[in-house]
């Protein structure tokens, strides 16, 4: 059976990816620090669900711990998917050091471990936040991304550059994902869908930034996981000549950056309306100014992704929100 190493396996996306790999017949080693950035019991529950499979082995530790990833890579996994990170745009303003430790140092530890024990393909998570102040949309992977507006985004852009250098120096096939706003069951409590659903069900007000004049490329988690699984087989190779037009393939390394997004922006107020329909309740709106580090809109180009793996599932927003609300009601017995 093929073996995968997944970092951040108790996280939202990591849990869903590990569950999919297990269902597909993989064995999975999942590494997660179970940090208290948000509800630890939710993370432990995710790992407990995965541990019901005999093919799952959890490792609870920080990826930046010296030697940890080197030890795990010595087992020669067939695939590495690096999802562990300190997330959150607003949190990075008050706790920047945690982003350096988890995102920069943790990724360095992984790169060193993969250099010592190469794998056929290494996949690492980045974020749409690296596009920063770019105003030309939809965002394309070949667009310049040098104006990050949060320290979180800056650390993720740094990991892209670090991974590229290792791909060039050591010939490590590497794909970086730029995720757009991901949502779905088992989601993160710091994300808008979770916070809005909880507040609406408790008849509490919801904070709507930039007075509602925002849009996001909301991506349902199962659609995103399908993209990751398919991209695992799209191994980048060092090109003999210039990369094809529209391809982010590096001219000097087996390295590529790929957006994974819904490829259609949704207005924030339409998102709120979808939650209201799913809950059967009306939100109490508290309109606020834009938060520092935030951007008013995101919108992914999926052209490169589709050229590599074909057309992906596209869960309608109303259906995805209904699934989350149903999970939330069941999990919290609401």
Buried (B, 14 or more C-beta within 10 A) or exposed (E): EEBBBBBBBBBBBBBBBBBBBBEEEBBBBBBBBBBEBBEEEBBBBBBEBBEEBEBBBBBBBBBBBEEBBBEBBEEEBBBBBBBBBBBBBBBBBEBBEBBBBBBBBBBBBBBBBBBEBBBEBBBBBBBBBBBBEBEEBBBBBBEEBEEBBBBBBBBBBBBBEBBBEBBBEBBBBBBBBBBBBBBBBBBBEBBBBBBBBBBBBEEEEBEBBBEBBBBBBBBBBBBBBBBBBBBBEBBBEBBEEEBEEEBBBBEEBBBBBBBBBBBBBBBBBBBBBBBBEBBEBEBEBEEEEEEEBBBEBBBBBBBBBEEBBEEBEEBEBBEBBBBBBEBBBEEEEE
